[in-house]
Amino acid sequence: MALFFDAEWFDARLAAGYLTRADLARALGLSDPELAEIWKDQRELSARDVATIAVLLGVAPEDVAKHAGVSTPVPRASDANALADIVKRLERVEQMLSELKSQLSDLRRNG
């Protein structure tokens, strides 16, 4: 377990997923300055934050907690699973919305 927030690890995971710190801030419902506090080890992550980050980065919550510092809580497996299910549902809804927009556009062109 990292003693302090491992910014290098998080930056590498974000880059691997073509994500930015701003993307992570939005996912956590934080401003960029609030996220910067996390990177400077001046703000702690909650179990919910850990679960959200894990889903966004595609890693286990335990990995996020391990690199976030000694006092970071690991969410219960049921919390992480529930969040993953919500993300999957949201992806399906976004796909359906995209399909509906396409159909509406086709109707406008042909109708």
JOQUIFEN-V525112 format. One record per pair of residues at least 24 apart in sequence whose ideal C-beta (glycine too) atoms are under 6 Angstrom apart, sorted by the first residue. I is the first residue (numbers start at 1). J is the second residue. If there is no record, write none. Layout:
# JOQUIFEN-V525112
I | J
I | J
This chain:
# JOQUIFEN-V525112
1 | 66
1 | 70
2 | 67
2 | 69
3 | 70
4 | 41
4 | 69
5 | 41
5 | 68
5 | 69
6 | 67
7 | 39
9 | 67
13 | 57
27 | 52
27 | 56
28 | 52
44 | 71
45 | 72
47 | 73
47 | 75
50 | 75
51 | 75
51 | 79
51 | 80
51 | 83
55 | 83
55 | 84
55 | 87
